[in-house]
Amino acid sequence: MDTIYRGDLVSKAGRRNAWIDALFVDHAVLRLGWTNFAPVQPGVLYRSNHPLPGHLQRYVNRVGLRSVINLRGACANGSDALSREAAGRLGLEFYDMALESRGAPQRARILRLAEIYRTMARPGLIHCKSGADRAGLAAALYRLIEGGSSAQALAELSWRYGHIKQSNTGILDAFIETYAREAEGRIGFLDWVQTAYDEAALRERFRARGVARFVNDRILRRE
């Protein structure tokens, strides 16, 4: 991952470097006014793009936020450092739960996320970089884990949040569609994940084509 962050939030120069990296290398300047914030289940789970410190303070004040689930994982850039520091200052539980946006969801990570959802202090916030794909997947997984339908889960992966199904990120939709086709109404979602879900078969079946794939992967270059 591209970054100029040098790992210093203590000195004035180091903090300035972290903000420059966040705003201009990690594109947080685009997230100053656009947060992609939305409820998944009000009072329990919310979703957004990567929050700046001021956003986390706002969510604490607005919805009583108590936990942050970082779907990017520990990426060691300015955005990551600033949001971790803010979460600590605000007394928020913080989880690193890396998901992929262009790969078949991994069984072990789905199960770990389910455990985080079960035990976290509520309400929680799931975020990736733009709040479109990994946040959409995590929101969709929450819907299914809680007994929701595949249609409700797929609604979390939509143009409204910037998700482009026709690109490589469409493998996330294909995952949910596979569950709907193979097991919905017959096997509980987590039981299916544990006993029947075949990651390799999903990767083999999925092929993205068209202009949207080029735009999302080569021009927008979203993670």
NORLINZI-V772649 format. One record per backbone hydrogen bond with DSSP energy under -0.5 kcal/mol. CO is the residue of the C=O (numbers start at 1). NH is the residue of the N-H. If there is no record, write none. Layout:
co=CO nh=NH
co=CO nh=NH
//
This chain:
co=7 nh=9
co=11 nh=15
co=12 nh=16
co=13 nh=17
co=14 nh=18
co=15 nh=19
co=16 nh=20
co=17 nh=21
co=18 nh=22
co=19 nh=23
co=20 nh=24
co=20 nh=25
co=21 nh=25
co=21 nh=26
co=22 nh=28
co=23 nh=29
co=27 nh=30
co=28 nh=31
co=29 nh=32
co=33 nh=35
co=35 nh=49
co=38 nh=47
co=41 nh=44
co=41 nh=45
co=44 nh=124
co=45 nh=40
co=45 nh=41
co=46 nh=126
co=47 nh=38
co=48 nh=128
co=52 nh=55
co=52 nh=56
co=53 nh=57
co=54 nh=58
co=55 nh=59
co=56 nh=60
co=57 nh=61
co=58 nh=62
co=59 nh=63
co=59 nh=64
co=59 nh=65
co=60 nh=64
co=66 nh=93
co=67 nh=125
co=68 nh=70
co=68 nh=95
co=69 nh=71
co=69 nh=127
co=70 nh=73
co=70 nh=97
co=71 nh=99
co=73 nh=75
co=77 nh=81
co=78 nh=82
co=79 nh=83
co=80 nh=84
co=81 nh=85
co=82 nh=86
co=83 nh=87
co=84 nh=88
co=85 nh=89
co=86 nh=90
co=87 nh=92
co=88 nh=91
co=93 nh=68
co=95 nh=70
co=95 nh=97
co=106 nh=110
co=107 nh=111
co=108 nh=112
co=109 nh=113
co=110 nh=114
co=111 nh=115
co=112 nh=116
co=113 nh=117
co=114 nh=118
co=115 nh=119
co=116 nh=120
co=123 nh=66
co=123 nh=67
co=124 nh=46
co=125 nh=69
co=126 nh=48
co=127 nh=71
co=129 nh=50
co=133 nh=137
co=134 nh=138
co=135 nh=139
co=136 nh=140
co=137 nh=141
co=138 nh=142
co=139 nh=143
co=140 nh=144
co=141 nh=145
co=142 nh=146
co=143 nh=148
co=144 nh=147
co=149 nh=153
co=150 nh=154
co=151 nh=155
co=152 nh=156
co=153 nh=156
co=154 nh=157
co=156 nh=158
co=158 nh=161
co=158 nh=163
co=159 nh=162
co=163 nh=165
co=164 nh=167
co=167 nh=170
co=168 nh=171
co=169 nh=172
co=169 nh=173
co=170 nh=174
co=171 nh=175
co=172 nh=176
co=173 nh=177
co=174 nh=178
co=175 nh=179
co=176 nh=180
co=177 nh=181
co=178 nh=182
co=179 nh=183
co=179 nh=184
co=183 nh=186
co=183 nh=187
co=188 nh=192
co=189 nh=193
co=190 nh=194
co=191 nh=195
co=192 nh=196
co=192 nh=197
co=197 nh=199
co=198 nh=202
co=199 nh=203
co=200 nh=204
co=201 nh=205
co=202 nh=206
co=210 nh=214
co=211 nh=215
co=212 nh=216
co=213 nh=217
co=214 nh=218
co=214 nh=219
co=215 nh=219
co=215 nh=220
co=216 nh=221
co=216 nh=222
//
